[in-house]
Amino acid sequence: MPSMRALHQKKYGDVSTFEMGDLPVPTPGTSEVLLRVHAAGLNPIDLKRSYLCNPDDETFPVVTGYDVAGVVESVGSGVTDFAPGDRVFGDPQEPSGAAKSTGTVAEFCVGKQHLLARMPEGTSFVEAAALPVAACTAVQALEIAGLKEGDKLFISGGAGGVGIHAIQIAKALFGASEVATTASAVKTDFVKMYGADKVVDYKTEDAGKVLAGWADVALDTTSESEMEKRVLKEGGSLVSIAEFGTPGVRAMMLEPGRKLLEQLAKLLKEGKLKAVVDSVYELEEGVKAVQHVAGGRAKGKVVVKVHE
């Protein structure tokens, strides 16, 4: 059986449980494609799995990663949407709370055809790999929150992967009139460059006081719902990707799919969305890439480049 290099875990735990090694190349199922991975994005969920998921449900080793951009190598017998040679991107994993059936930080991965879409022309593999989880989460969260044209949106943690793409998407796709966010002083210019109108330095100011009653909608990416409730107007809507079970907060977990990816592809093609990449690592530097994500200081997405 052919093997491949992959970033993986043999048990769940902290950053020290991630390692590089040789694993078998996966075989695509009937409705799956085998991808030659060119780039894979990392997300906080890659670390959070250790306490979100029951290790008894997993089949170890578990390959790291959800985001992928690559070229179709082969297809299952029931695949009708793609053919070998197609350039695609997506999140080929089912909802992130479920047992993990595939991972993307490897030379090859499998993906269900309905969770992939064609890459738009002119987009690099690194750019495409930065988008699926973060940008699709932003779209889905803002849909759930009911953001509409003319609304004012507040986002906690605007410099993170979800936040920096949500700033752009709120205006490009939903027509938000203004977007405010929190960021440290050193990241203020960065978030403004991508469309933030108001920036509160969370290290020195309380956004709940500075922006009290300002927002129609709030997106929580940092588990600060009590502060965000104060930012909202009376009757405003709050959705969180970081808190679950908090009264007055609508929690969401991404349900990936092609429709979301095609929305992103359209925005990219029209120049209304830019993939924000903090740093790029080689595959053999996969553990360092995870450590970078764990540090919590990335501006945008951390991406692992696998093949040219």
N, C-alpha and C positions, 0 to 999 in steps of 0.2 A: 504493500500500500504506500503510495507516495506521501511524503511528509512536507511540512511547511513550518516556517518560523512564526511564532505567535506569542503575544503577551497574554498571560493567563494567570488564574489562581487555582490552586489545588485544594484550598479551603478558604472560607471567608474570614476576614480579619482586617487589620490596618494596612497601611501602605506596604509594609514589609512582606505581605503575602503575595504581592504581584511579582511575577518572574517571566523572563524570556525562555523559550524552549522550543523543541520540535514536537509537533502534534500531527496527526493524520489530516490530510486534505479532506474536507467534508464532501459528502456526496449529495447532490441536490435531489429533493423529493419530486414527486409528480408535478407540483405547481410551483417549483422553485427553480432559481437559476444559480449557477456557480459563478461568482465574481472573482476576477483577478483584481485585488484591491490596489488602488493607486494612492488613496489617502483615507484616513479614518480620523474622525473627531472624537475628543474626549469630553466628558460631562461630569458634573458632580454626582450624577446617579451611578456612575461607575464605582464610586467609593461608597455611596449610600446603600448599595445592594447588601452589604455585609450585615446591616441591621434591618433593612426593609423586607428581606426575603428569608424564608425558612431553608437553611442549608440541606435539610432532609429531602427537600423537593428537587434539589439540583443533581445533575450528573457531572461530577468533576472529572477532569479539569474544565473550568469555565473560561472561555476566551473573553477578554475585555472588549468593550466598545459597542456602541449603537450606530453612530454615524458612519456612513461609507460613501465613497465615490470610486467607481472603477469601471471595468470593461467586462461584459458578459463573456465568460469562457465557454460555458455549455448550458443547456437548458433541460429541464425535466420534460417528460413526454406530454404533459398537459399544458405546457407553457405556450401561449399564442401571442403574447404581447411583445416579447423580446427575442432577439436572435444573437448568436455569437458575434462579437464585435461592437455591439451597442454600448454607448457610454451612458451610465446610469448613476443615480444617487438616491439616497434614502436612509430610512431607519428600518432595516430588515427584521428587527425583533418585534414580537408582539408586545402589548402593554408592559411597561417596565417593572411592574410589581409581580409579573408572572415568572415562572421558572425560565431560565435563559436557555434558548435552543441554539443560538448562534452568537458569534462575536466578530467584530470587524477589524481589530488591531492585529492583523495577521496577513500573510501573503494571499490567502484566499478566504472567502466566506460564502455561505449560502444565504439566499434571501427569497422570500415569497414575492411573487410577481406583483401582487396588488399593493405591496409596500414600497415599490420602487417607481421611479419616473426617469425619463430621459433628461440628461443634463442640457441646459440651454447652451447654444453656441456662444463661444467666447468666454465661457466660464472655465476656470482651471479646476483640476481635481481637488486641490487644497481648498479652494473657495467653496466648492460644492460640498465637501465633507464637513465644512464648518456649520452648515445650515440645518440639516434635518431635525435634530432634537430641539435645539434652541429656538430656531425661527418658527418651526411648526408649533411648539409649545406656546410661543407668543401669540400666534394667530388664534389658536384654539382657546387660550385663556381670555383673550379680548372678545372673542365671540361669546363665550359663556358669560362674561361680565356685561355684555350688552352695549359695548362702546359704539357710539354712533357719531355721525358727522356733526362737528361743532362742539363736541364734548371736550372737557379738560381731563387729562389723564395724569395720575401720579403713579410712578414706578419706584419701588424701593430697590436699590442696588442696580443702578442704570449702567454700570460699567461691565457687568457680568455678561455671560453668553446670551441668556434670555433677555436681560434688560436692554442691552445695546441694540439688539435686533427688534425688540418690542417698540423702542423709541421710533425707529424708522417705519415699522409696519403700522403703527397707530395712525400715522399721518398719511402714508401712501395707500393703505388699504381701507382704513376706516374713516379717514377724514377728520381726525382729532384736531382741534384748533390750537391747543397748547399741550405740551408734555413737560412735567416736572419730575425730578428724580433726586435721589441721594447719591453722593459720591464723595470721596475724600478730595481735599484741595488739589492734590496732584493729578487727579483724574477729571477735574472740572472741564478743562478745555477739550478733553477727549470726548466726553459725552455731549458737549455742545456741538462738536464737529459733526455728530451724527443726528442732530436735531433737537436736543434737549433745550427747552426755553428757559427753565428755571432749575437751578442746581443748589441743593442744600448740603453743606458739609456736615455729614452725620457725626463727625468727631467733635465738632464744636457747637452744633446747633441741633435743636429738636424740630424736625419737620412738622410734627404734630402741632407745634405752636406757630412756627413761621408760616405754614400754609393751612392753618385751621379753616375748615369749611370751604376749601378752594376747589376740590376735585369732584367731578361727576362719577369717575371710575378710578379705582386703585388696583394695581397689580402688585401683589406681595411676592417677592422672590427671596426674601431674607428672614422670614419668620418674625415679622414686626407688626402684626395685625392691629395691636392696640394703638400704636402710633398712627397707622393708616386710617383707622376709624375716625380719628380726630381730623385728619386731612380731608375726609369726605364731607360733601354737603349733606344735609339731611335727606335721607332717601337714596343716597349714593350706593354704588355697587362695589363690593370688594371680593376679589378672587385671589386665591393663593395657590402657588405651586410648592410651598414650603411648609404649610401647616395643614393638618388633617384633624377634623373633629372639633375645631374651635367654633363656639357659637357666633353666629353672625358672619361667618366666613365661608364662602363657597370654594371648596377645595377641588383641584383638578389634577389628573394625571394624564399625560399625553396618550391619545389613541392615534397612532400613526396611520398614514394612508396616502394614496397617490393624489387625491384631490388637493390636500394641503401642499404637497410637493409641487404640483403644477401651478398653484397660486404663487409660490415662491419663485419658480422658474420664470413666470410672466413678469413679476416685479423686477427680477434680475435683468431680463431682456430689455425692459423699458428703462432701466437705469434708476429705478426708484428704491432699490434695496442693494446694499453692499454687504458682502460677507466680511465679518470683522474677525481677523485672525491675530491673536496675540503672539503666537510663536509656533514654529514648526520643528519637529524632531524626526530623526530617522527611526526606522522600526527597531533597530537594536538599542535605541535610547528610550524604549517604551517605558521602562520603570522611572526614568527621570521625568518623562512627560506626566506620568501619574503624580509624581511628587510635586510637580509644578502646579497641577490642578489642586492638589490637597492644600497647597499654601494659600489658596484663596485670593491671590493678588493678580490673576490674569485679567487683562483688558480684552474682552472678547473671548475667542475660542482657542484652545490648544489643539493642534492637529499633528498627527503622525503621518509622515510621508513614507509610503511603502515601496511602490514602483514609480518610475519616472513616467 
